[in-house]
Amino acid sequence: MAEWWVNNVGQNMLEGVEDDATNPLRLSDEAIASFFSKIPAARVSYTRMRSSLLAAEQTRLDNLLEMAVAIPIDTTALTDAHQSKWNKAGIHTAGRYGGTRRGGNN
């Protein structure tokens, strides 16, 4: 089974330590934290791959995972705004009386 963090060339994108020229970061902390907070498969894959990482990499990523899980994503406001637009859109039909055939010649 392919891991979520391994790209199609076989590189583990979680590898790397900040300020280490021999083991540079492949993804920024912001990108990894975003993936952890939004994509459950990324969190599951990290827990499977954790033992294959260096201790410094594990420490860095554990801190990012803690932050990502501690901040829940609230999509209620976004969903409410979207549904509100639907409610305000109105119904438009063709015809002089909105397609109800009231009045005039039937």
FIGU-490399 format. One line per field, with one value per residue: residue number from 1; z, x, y of N, C-alpha, C, CB in turn; residue in three letters. Coordinates in steps of 0.2 Angstrom, whole numbers, plus 2048, in hexadecimal, padded with zeros to 3 digits. Glycine has a CB too. Layout:
N
pos [NUM,...]
nw [Z,...]
nu [X,...]
nv [Y,...]
caw [Z,...]
cau [X,...]
cav [Y,...]
cw [Z,...]
cu [X,...]
cv [Y,...]
cbw [Z,...]
cbu [X,...]
cbv [Y,...]
code [ALA,...]
***
This chain:
106
pos [1,2,3,4,5,6,7,8,9,10,11,12,13,14,15,16,17,18,19,20,21,22,23,24,25,26,27,28,29,30,31,32,33,34,35,36,37,38,39,40,41,42,43,44,45,46,47,48,49,50,51,52,53,54,55,56,57,58,59,60,61,62,63,64,65,66,67,68,69,70,71,72,73,74,75,76,77,78,79,80,81,82,83,84,85,86,87,88,89,90,91,92,93,94,95,96,97,98,99,100,101,102,103,104,105,106]
nw [800,7FC,804,80A,80C,803,7F4,7E2,7DD,7E7,7F2,803,809,816,81C,822,82A,833,82F,82B,821,81B,81C,816,817,810,80E,814,825,827,81C,81F,82B,827,81F,828,830,828,820,824,81F,81E,82B,830,828,82B,839,836,82F,838,840,837,835,83A,84B,84D,843,846,852,84E,845,84D,856,84C,849,855,856,84B,84E,859,856,851,841,83D,833,833,831,824,81D,821,81B,80D,80C,80F,804,7FA,7FF,7FD,7F0,7E8,7DE,7CD,7BF,7AE,7A5,7A6,7B3,7BB,7B7,7BD,7B7,7BA,7B9,7AA,79A,799]
nu [804,803,80A,803,80C,816,81E,81B,828,82D,832,832,829,828,835,843,84C,84B,857,862,86D,871,865,859,849,83A,82D,825,822,815,80E,80D,807,7FA,7F6,7F5,7EB,7E0,7DF,7DB,7E1,7EE,7F2,7F1,7F9,806,807,809,816,81E,828,833,839,846,84B,84B,843,837,833,831,826,81D,81A,813,809,802,7FE,7F5,7EB,7E6,7E0,7D0,7C7,7BB,7AE,7A1,79D,7A1,799,78C,78C,78C,780,777,778,772,765,761,761,756,747,746,73C,735,72A,71C,716,71F,71E,712,706,6FC,6EE,6EA,6E9,6E4]
nv [7FA,80B,819,828,833,831,835,833,82F,829,82F,834,840,845,845,84D,85B,86A,877,86E,86A,85E,856,85C,865,85F,862,871,876,87C,877,869,869,86E,864,859,85E,85F,853,843,837,83B,83C,82F,828,82E,829,81C,81C,822,81C,819,825,832,836,844,848,842,849,856,854,84E,858,861,859,858,866,867,85E,863,86F,870,86F,87A,87A,87F,88C,88F,886,88A,897,893,88C,896,89E,896,897,8A4,8A6,8A5,8A1,8A0,8A1,8A0,8AB,8B6,8B7,8B0,8A3,89D,89E,8A7,8B2,8BC,8B5,8A5]
caw [800,7FB,809,808,80C,7FE,7ED,7DD,7DC,7ED,7F8,809,80A,81D,81E,822,831,831,830,82A,819,818,81C,815,818,809,80F,81A,82B,825,817,822,830,823,81D,82E,833,823,81D,828,81D,81F,832,831,824,82F,83E,833,82D,83D,842,832,835,83F,851,84C,83E,84A,857,84A,842,853,858,847,849,85B,855,846,851,85F,853,84C,83C,83D,82C,833,82E,81D,81B,822,816,807,80C,80F,7FD,7F7,802,7FB,7E9,7E6,7D8,7C7,7BA,7A9,7A5,7A9,7BA,7BE,7B5,7C0,7B2,7BE,7B5,7A3,796,79A]
cau [800,807,809,801,811,81C,81C,81B,82E,82F,835,82E,828,829,83C,847,84D,84D,85E,866,86F,871,85F,854,842,837,827,825,81D,80E,80A,80C,801,7F4,7F4,7F3,7E5,7DA,7DE,7DC,7E5,7F5,7F4,7F1,800,80B,808,80C,81C,822,82E,838,83C,84B,848,849,83D,831,832,82E,820,818,817,80F,802,7FE,7FB,7F0,7E5,7E3,7DC,7CB,7C5,7B4,7AB,79A,79C,7A1,793,786,78C,78B,779,774,778,76D,75E,760,762,74F,746,745,739,734,723,71A,714,723,71C,70D,700,6F6,6EC,6EB,6E5,6E7]
cav [800,811,81E,82F,838,82F,837,82E,82E,825,834,835,847,847,845,854,85E,871,879,869,86A,857,853,862,864,85E,866,876,874,87E,872,863,86A,86F,85D,856,861,85E,84D,83E,832,83D,83B,828,826,830,824,815,81E,826,818,81A,82C,833,839,84B,849,840,84E,85B,852,84C,85F,863,855,85B,86C,866,85A,867,874,86D,873,87C,87B,881,893,88E,882,88E,89C,890,88A,89C,8A1,893,899,8AB,8A6,8A6,89D,8A4,89E,8A4,8AD,8BD,8B6,8AB,89C,89A,89F,8AB,8B8,8BC,8B0,89E]
cw [800,801,807,807,807,7F7,7E8,7DB,7E2,7F2,7FD,80A,811,81F,81E,829,82F,833,82F,823,817,818,81B,816,810,809,815,81F,82A,821,81B,827,82D,821,823,831,82E,820,822,826,81E,826,833,82D,828,835,83C,832,832,83F,83D,831,83B,845,850,848,842,84F,853,848,848,855,853,848,850,85A,850,849,856,85C,84E,847,83C,836,82D,830,827,81A,81B,81C,80F,807,80C,808,7F9,7F9,7FF,7F3,7E6,7E0,7D2,7C1,7B4,7A9,7A9,7B1,7BD,7BC,7B9,7BC,7B6,7B9,7AE,7A0,797,794]
cu [804,805,807,807,817,819,81D,822,831,833,830,82E,828,830,83E,847,84E,854,863,867,86F,86A,859,84D,83F,831,828,820,816,80A,809,807,7FB,7F2,7F2,7EC,7DF,7D9,7E0,7E1,7EC,7F7,7F5,7F8,806,80C,80B,814,821,828,834,83B,841,847,846,843,836,82F,82E,827,81B,815,812,808,7FE,7FA,7F5,7EA,7E2,7DF,7D6,7C9,7BD,7B1,7A4,799,79C,79B,78D,786,78A,783,775,773,773,766,75D,760,75B,74E,743,742,737,72C,722,719,719,721,716,706,6FA,6F4,6ED,6E7,6E9,6E8]
cv [806,816,824,834,836,831,832,82C,829,829,834,83D,84A,848,84C,857,865,873,873,868,862,853,859,860,863,862,86B,873,876,879,86C,864,86B,868,859,858,85F,857,847,838,834,83B,833,825,828,82B,81E,816,820,822,818,820,82D,836,840,84C,847,845,854,85A,850,853,862,85F,857,861,86B,863,85F,86D,871,872,874,87E,87E,887,893,88B,886,894,899,88F,891,89F,89D,895,8A0,8AB,8A7,8A1,8A1,89F,8A2,8A6,8B3,8BC,8B1,8A4,899,89B,8A2,8B1,8B7,8B7,8AA,89A]
cbw [806,7F4,80E,80E,813,7FF,7EB,7D7,7DB,7EA,7F5,810,807,821,819,81D,835,836,836,82D,818,81D,822,80F,81B,808,80F,817,831,822,811,826,834,81D,819,834,834,81D,817,82A,815,81E,837,82D,81D,832,842,82D,827,843,843,82B,836,83C,857,849,838,84E,85A,843,83E,859,858,840,84A,861,852,840,854,863,84F,850,835,843,828,83B,831,81B,81F,829,815,806,812,813,7F9,7F9,809,7FD,7E6,7E3,7DA,7C4,7BC,7A2,7A8,7A6,7BB,7C5,7B6,7C7,7B0,7C5,7B8,7A1,78E,79F]
cbu [7FB,806,80F,7FC,814,81D,820,818,833,834,837,831,822,825,840,844,852,848,85F,863,876,876,85D,856,83E,836,821,822,820,80E,80F,813,803,7F5,7FA,7F8,7E5,7DC,7E3,7D5,7E4,7F5,7EE,7EB,800,80A,801,809,81C,81E,82C,835,837,850,84D,850,83D,832,838,833,820,81C,81D,812,804,803,800,7F3,7E8,7E9,7E0,7C5,7C7,7B2,7AC,798,7A1,7A8,792,786,793,78F,777,777,77F,76D,75E,766,764,74E,740,74B,732,735,71F,714,70D,723,722,70C,6FE,6F8,6F0,6F2,6E6,6E3]
cbv [800,815,81E,831,838,827,83D,830,834,820,83A,831,849,842,841,859,85B,876,87D,862,86D,853,84F,866,86A,857,862,87D,878,885,871,860,871,873,859,857,868,863,84C,83A,831,844,83D,824,829,837,823,813,823,827,811,818,831,838,838,84F,844,839,850,85D,84C,849,864,862,84D,85C,871,862,854,86A,879,86B,870,881,875,881,898,88A,87C,892,89F,889,886,8A1,8A0,88B,899,8B0,8A0,8AD,898,8A8,89A,8A0,8A7,8BF,8B4,8AC,897,89E,898,8AD,8BE,8BC,8B2,89A]
code [MET,ALA,GLU,TRP,TRP,VAL,ASN,ASN,VAL,GLY,GLN,ASN,MET,LEU,GLU,GLY,VAL,GLU,ASP,ASP,ALA,THR,ASN,PRO,LEU,ARG,LEU,SER,ASP,GLU,ALA,ILE,ALA,SER,PHE,PHE,SER,LYS,ILE,PRO,ALA,ALA,ARG,VAL,SER,TYR,THR,ARG,MET,ARG,SER,SER,LEU,LEU,ALA,ALA,GLU,GLN,THR,ARG,LEU,ASP,ASN,LEU,LEU,GLU,MET,ALA,VAL,ALA,ILE,PRO,ILE,ASP,THR,THR,ALA,LEU,THR,ASP,ALA,HIS,GLN,SER,LYS,TRP,ASN,LYS,ALA,GLY,ILE,HIS,THR,ALA,GLY,ARG,TYR,GLY,GLY,THR,ARG,ARG,GLY,GLY,ASN,ASN]
***
